[in-house]
Amino acid sequence: MIETFQQALPHGITLSCRAAGRRGQPVLMFLHGFPEAAFVWDELLLHFARPEHGGYRCIAPNLRGYERSSAPAEVSAYRAKHLVQDIAALIRIEGAPLECLVAHDWGGAVAWNLANQWPALAHRLAIVNSPHPGTFLRELQTSPKQRAASAYMNFLIRPDAEALLAEHDFRRLWEFFTNGGGAAWLTDDVKDQYRAVWGPRADSASGLTGGCNYYRASPLRPPRGDDPGAAAIALPREMLTVDLPTLVVWALDDIALPPELIDGLDDYIPRLTLRTVEHATHWIVHEQPQLVARLLGDFLLQNQ
């Protein structure tokens, strides 16, 4: 079964977490993206907690700003260094190093940075449709296709973005999920789980403000008007390399993250395992959790 708990971190942030499996076992940690929450990993938490699939201790935190995790009011509190600090602290509490850090979308942005800065905190890295900062910066700077695909980012940084997203029972957010396909997984029960995350928080803030602040705090977005966005950024190579054995699972029908983003990954990741999936969208964790579990399970067995 899934257990839930609040984990206080040494630097004053508390993360609400979901977990399965016995404490003391090797740990897998799962990081969600926008506009999701930790519950999206439930099936994988239960899968990998079973003895026949490794008997791991599986933990999925809600990132800062999400669900009942701390949600600082300042946009600057959502810069990458703070997000990485949260997860590094949680890993140390749970028992570093992890057997694997698994991440999707914005969770992947955190995971790429953590694997670069603190590789000793995990034995392996697994990324699901989350662009590597080097290839993402390259495509934002050179590719009209990627700039068009990422145009939604400039909507999410608007000061009224969360209010607009909440209109008409979150109509725009449901369209995030359905624009790439039918989204048969988006049942009434799943919608209710999302409504619980996106609605007003106990502190009266919108449950969407934290997620929007990730985009407001990051310069990795298409240029617009007086904002140069990614055009003004240069990242040194030493901030981009990942020496851990790394699995990248890439759904090829992701309309926001085209497959050009996986071109050149092996230049940054010498121990790369790349698995592409046809007829799957950005929401592959919802669409095909059993496939994601199989690919991750194979990777864990091959890199023991």
C-alpha positions in Angstrom: 0.0 0.0 0.0 1.0 3.6 -0.4 2.0 5.5 2.7 2.1 9.3 3.0 4.2 11.4 5.3 5.7 14.9 5.7 9.5 15.1 5.7 11.1 18.1 7.2 14.4 19.1 5.6 17.3 20.7 7.5 17.0 24.0 5.6 13.4 24.7 6.6 11.4 23.1 3.7 9.0 20.3 4.2 8.1 17.8 1.4 5.0 15.7 1.4 5.9 12.3 0.2 4.3 9.0 -1.0 6.1 5.8 -0.5 5.9 2.0 -0.7 8.3 -0.7 0.5 10.2 -1.4 3.7 12.5 1.2 5.2 16.1 0.0 5.2 15.8 -1.5 1.7 17.7 0.0 -1.3 15.9 3.2 -2.4 14.4 4.3 -5.7 13.2 8.0 -5.7 10.8 9.3 -8.3 10.4 13.0 -9.2 7.3 14.3 -10.9 6.8 17.2 -13.3 4.3 20.0 -14.2 1.3 20.0 -13.7 1.5 16.7 -12.0 2.2 15.5 -8.4 3.8 12.6 -6.6 0.7 10.4 -7.0 1.5 9.8 -10.7 4.2 7.4 -9.7 1.9 5.2 -7.4 1.8 2.2 -9.8 5.6 2.2 -10.1 6.1 2.6 -6.4 4.0 -0.5 -5.7 5.6 -2.4 -8.6 9.2 -1.9 -7.4 8.4 -2.4 -3.7 7.4 -6.0 -4.5 10.1 -8.6 -3.7 9.9 -10.1 -7.2 10.8 -6.6 -8.7 13.6 -5.8 -6.3 11.9 -5.1 -3.0 13.0 -1.5 -3.1 12.0 1.3 -0.7 10.2 3.6 -3.2 9.7 7.3 -2.5 8.0 10.0 -4.5 8.1 13.5 -3.0 5.9 16.3 -4.0 8.4 18.9 -5.2 8.3 22.3 -3.3 5.2 24.3 -4.3 3.1 21.2 -4.9 0.4 19.5 -2.9 1.2 19.9 0.8 4.9 20.6 0.3 6.3 23.9 1.4 5.5 26.7 -1.1 7.7 29.8 -0.6 6.1 32.9 -1.9 9.2 34.3 -3.6 9.8 33.3 -7.3 13.5 33.2 -6.6 12.9 30.3 -4.2 12.1 28.1 -7.2 15.5 28.5 -8.9 17.3 25.3 -9.7 19.8 25.4 -6.8 17.0 25.4 -4.3 15.1 22.6 -6.0 18.2 20.5 -6.1 19.0 21.3 -2.5 15.6 19.9 -1.5 16.1 16.5 -3.2 19.7 16.2 -2.1 18.6 16.7 1.5 15.8 14.1 1.1 18.2 11.6 -0.4 20.5 12.0 2.6 17.7 11.5 5.0 16.4 8.4 3.2 19.9 6.9 3.0 22.3 7.9 0.2 23.2 6.8 -2.3 20.0 5.9 -4.1 19.9 2.8 -6.2 18.3 5.1 -8.9 16.9 8.6 -9.2 13.9 8.4 -11.6 12.4 11.6 -13.0 10.0 13.1 -15.5 9.5 16.6 -17.0 10.4 19.3 -14.3 11.5 16.5 -12.0 14.0 15.6 -14.7 15.4 19.1 -14.7 16.1 18.7 -11.0 17.6 15.3 -11.5 19.9 16.3 -14.4 21.4 19.0 -12.2 21.6 16.8 -9.1 23.4 14.1 -11.1 25.9 16.6 -12.3 26.5 18.4 -9.0 26.3 15.5 -6.5 26.8 12.2 -8.4 27.7 10.4 -5.2 24.0 10.6 -4.1 22.8 8.0 -6.6 24.2 4.9 -8.4 22.1 5.5 -11.5 19.8 8.0 -13.2 16.6 7.4 -15.2 14.9 10.2 -17.1 11.5 10.1 -18.8 10.9 12.8 -21.4 12.8 15.6 -19.7 15.3 17.5 -21.8 18.9 17.5 -21.0 19.9 21.2 -20.3 22.6 21.1 -23.0 20.4 19.8 -25.8 17.4 21.9 -24.6 19.4 25.1 -24.7 20.8 24.2 -28.1 17.3 23.7 -29.5 15.8 26.8 -27.9 18.6 28.9 -29.4 18.7 27.4 -32.9 15.4 25.7 -33.6 12.2 27.5 -34.6 10.4 24.2 -34.1 11.5 24.0 -30.5 10.7 27.6 -29.7 7.2 27.1 -31.1 6.8 23.9 -29.1 7.9 25.7 -25.9 5.8 28.8 -26.5 3.4 27.7 -23.7 6.2 28.5 -21.2 5.7 32.2 -21.9 2.0 31.8 -21.0 2.9 30.1 -17.7 5.1 33.0 -16.5 2.2 35.5 -16.8 1.2 36.9 -13.4 -2.3 35.7 -14.0 -1.4 32.2 -15.3 -2.7 30.2 -12.3 -6.0 32.1 -12.4 -6.4 31.4 -16.1 -5.5 27.8 -15.7 -8.1 27.4 -12.9 -10.9 28.8 -15.1 -13.8 26.5 -16.1 -12.8 23.6 -14.0 -9.1 23.7 -15.2 -10.1 23.5 -18.9 -6.6 24.5 -20.1 -4.9 22.0 -17.9 -7.1 19.1 -19.2 -6.1 20.2 -22.7 -2.4 19.9 -21.7 -3.1 16.2 -21.3 -5.4 15.7 -24.3 -3.7 17.8 -27.0 -1.2 15.0 -27.8 -3.8 12.2 -28.0 -7.0 10.8 -26.5 -5.7 10.4 -22.9 -7.9 7.4 -22.1 -6.1 7.3 -18.7 -7.7 10.6 -17.7 -10.6 9.1 -15.8 -12.9 10.9 -13.4 -10.9 9.5 -10.4 -7.6 10.8 -11.9 -9.2 14.2 -12.5 -10.3 14.3 -8.9 -6.7 13.6 -7.8 -5.5 16.5 -9.9 -8.2 18.8 -8.7 -7.1 18.1 -5.1 -3.5 19.2 -6.1 -4.5 22.2 -8.2 -7.1 23.7 -5.9 -6.5 26.3 -3.1 -3.9 25.3 -0.5 -4.4 25.5 3.2 -2.3 28.7 3.1 -4.9 30.2 0.7 -2.5 30.2 -2.2 -3.4 28.6 -5.5 -2.2 25.0 -5.8 -0.9 26.0 -9.2 1.3 29.0 -8.1 4.3 26.8 -7.1 4.3 25.0 -10.5 4.1 28.3 -12.4 6.9 29.7 -10.3 9.2 27.0 -11.7 8.8 28.6 -15.2 9.0 32.2 -13.8 12.3 31.4 -12.1 14.0 29.7 -15.1 15.5 31.6 -18.0 15.3 28.4 -20.2 12.4 29.5 -22.3 11.8 31.0 -25.8 12.7 34.7 -26.2 9.9 37.2 -26.3 9.8 41.0 -26.4 12.3 42.4 -24.0 13.0 39.0 -22.5 15.9 37.2 -24.3 15.2 33.9 -22.5 17.5 31.1 -23.6 19.2 33.4 -26.1 21.1 35.1 -23.3 22.4 31.9 -21.6 25.7 30.1 -22.0 26.2 26.9 -19.9 29.8 25.6 -19.4 30.3 22.0 -20.3 31.2 21.1 -16.8 27.6 21.9 -15.7 26.2 19.5 -18.4 28.1 16.2 -18.1 26.6 13.2 -16.2 28.9 10.3 -15.4 26.3 8.0 -13.8 24.8 5.1 -15.8 21.7 6.9 -17.3 18.6 5.5 -18.9 16.6 8.0 -21.0 13.1 6.9 -22.0 11.7 9.1 -24.8 8.1 9.0 -26.0 8.3 10.1 -29.6 4.9 11.8 -29.9 5.7 14.5 -27.2 4.4 17.7 -28.9 6.3 19.9 -26.4 9.6 18.0 -26.5 10.4 16.8 -30.1 12.9 14.0 -30.5 15.6 16.3 -31.7 16.3 16.9 -28.0 17.8 13.4 -27.7 20.3 14.1 -30.6 23.8 14.4 -29.1 22.9 13.1 -25.6 25.8 10.7 -25.7 28.2 13.7 -25.9 27.2 14.6 -22.4 26.4 11.1 -21.0 29.1 8.5 -21.7 27.1 5.7 -20.1 23.8 6.3 -21.8 21.0 3.8 -22.5 18.4 5.4 -24.8 15.0 3.8 -25.3 12.5 5.5 -27.6 8.8 4.7 -27.6 6.6 5.1 -30.6 2.9 6.1 -30.3 3.4 7.6 -26.8 3.2 11.2 -25.6 4.7 13.3 -22.9 2.3 11.6 -20.4 3.8 8.1 -20.9 3.9 7.5 -17.2 0.1 7.7 -17.1 -0.3 6.0 -20.5 2.0 3.1 -20.2 3.2 2.6 -16.6 3.9 -1.1 -17.2 6.2 -0.3 -20.1 8.0 2.3 -18.1 8.4 -0.2 -15.3 9.8 -2.8 -17.6 12.3 -0.5 -19.2 13.4 0.7 -15.8 13.5 -2.8 -14.4 15.7 -3.9 -17.3 18.1 -1.0 -16.7 18.4 -1.7 -13.0 19.2 -5.4 -13.7 21.8 -4.5 -16.4 23.6 -2.0 -14.2 23.9 -3.8 -10.9 
